[in-house]
Amino acid sequence: MTPGPTYVDEEVRAALAKPITNPDIDSDFYEYYQNTCSKLQKLMNTENQVLILSGEGILGLEAACASLIETGDKVLCIDNGIFGNGFGDFAKIYGAEVSYFKADYRKAINLQELEEFLENNHDFKVATLVHCETPSGITNPVDKLCLLLKKHGIITVVDSVSAIGGERLETDKWGMDIVLGGSQKCLSAPPGLTFLSISQAAWEVILNRKAPIASFYCNLANWKDWYEKQWFPYTQPISDIYGLRVAVERWLEENNPIDRHAKLANAVRESLVSGGLELYPLDGFSNTVTTINIPKGVSYQDIYDQMLKDHNIMITGAFGFLKDKVIRIGHMGENCHEEKLYLTLKALDLTLRSLGVELKGELDKLFISAIKG
Ligand SMILES: *Cc1c(COP(=O)(O)O)cnc(C)c1O
């Protein structure tokens, strides 16, 4: 029950075991890849070109930076958490001059504050944003933020790895230039693939650079006309794509999976707070992960060990400045179901009590009453 990788359903695992063809030369596979991208377009609400790349979410993030950024380009890094801040480091690798818009790490980015900041500084080519800050469990209002950045003519790159599939995403309506996701979070396919949508404005930047892109694997320009040319830059991970395809179909066939994430996330938070625990975020509560401050007198390791040994449930802590300060429960994709969260909260309740934490109610019962409203 961590915030990814998540449980992979048997239907997806069975797809990974299917016999393969040679994806470099089989024209049926080109159609299959294209149709899988079309399904991702539907999921992301976009008409922009979507690509699937062979590498975990970080590859999408680095490919966007490598392909858009040239030495000396001004990049705005919107920073209210560990992933947001780290995005700036990727931009620097490709020569960006990075400015940070630093905000409260316990809150979602405030539109008005960014608006005021941009009034005096808006001379940026690219802005990096994180949709859901996974370590802190905070979802940023990327709808409003991207529209604002677009007004200033800034190309937006949005890391939506831990949000896609669990949070609303209207790529085109919100004017998002590059949006990237991963296979292993709310879509519940195995780790190993990233996918990204690329707007016309982003393509224009990528195809009209002064200096060539200093990478091959991260070079999105290599992909521009892959379908027309019937050519992939490298052999495609066909089995992984079979698995992702089934995972995306499962998502598209469900009646409102985002609503499921929102409702269960809400019930998880309500049960924890009613039980006397404290959430790390002060607002911007994520649909996909809940971050809880560790009560005084107990350690992360004790909670983790006992949850795993006594209850066979894996939850996690966080890293960086949040190390040993919080525990996190993921409610993403196949892990975002009432039964699983009920068992997780029951186990957490027993674990915390046995470690001497006083709770104001039974977490599992509070969860059920929160769901019933
Ligand atoms: C999981 C995740 C990624 C991918 O990073 P890993 O360290 O490989 O898991 C990127 N961005 C966000 C916001 C994520 O949650």
The ligand as an SDF file (V2000), in Angstrom:
LIG
                    3D

 15 15  0  0  0  0  0  0  0  0999 V2000
    7.1730    8.0840   -8.6090 C   0  0  0  0  0  0  0  0  0  0  0  0
    7.4100    9.4330   -9.1380 C   0  0  0  0  0  0  0  0  0  0  0  0
    8.3530    9.6550  -10.1400 C   0  0  0  0  0  0  0  0  0  0  0  0
    9.2140    8.5590  -10.6270 C   0  0  0  0  0  0  0  0  0  0  0  0
   10.2730    8.4810   -9.7570 O   0  0  0  0  0  0  0  0  0  0  0  0
   10.8970    7.1970   -9.0340 P   0  0  0  0  0  0  0  0  0  0  0  0
   11.8680    7.8110   -8.0990 O   0  0  0  0  0  0  0  0  0  0  0  0
   11.5640    6.4020  -10.0660 O   0  0  0  0  0  0  0  0  0  0  0  0
    9.7960    6.4680   -8.3640 O   0  0  0  0  0  0  0  0  0  0  0  0
    8.4960   10.9370  -10.6160 C   0  0  0  0  0  0  0  0  0  0  0  0
    7.7460   11.9660  -10.1410 N   0  0  0  0  0  0  0  0  0  0  0  0
    6.8350   11.7850   -9.1740 C   0  0  0  0  0  0  0  0  0  0  0  0
    6.0550   12.9560   -8.6700 C   0  0  0  0  0  0  0  0  0  0  0  0
    6.6380   10.5180   -8.6400 C   0  0  0  0  0  0  0  0  0  0  0  0
    5.7460   10.3110   -7.6600 O   0  0  0  0  0  0  0  0  0  0  0  0
  1  2  1  0
  2  3  1  0
  2 14  2  0
  3  4  1  0
  3 10  2  0
  4  5  1  0
  5  6  1  0
  6  7  2  0
  6  8  1  0
  6  9  1  0
 10 11  1  0
 11 12  2  0
 12 13  1  0
 12 14  1  0
 14 15  1  0
M  END
$$$$
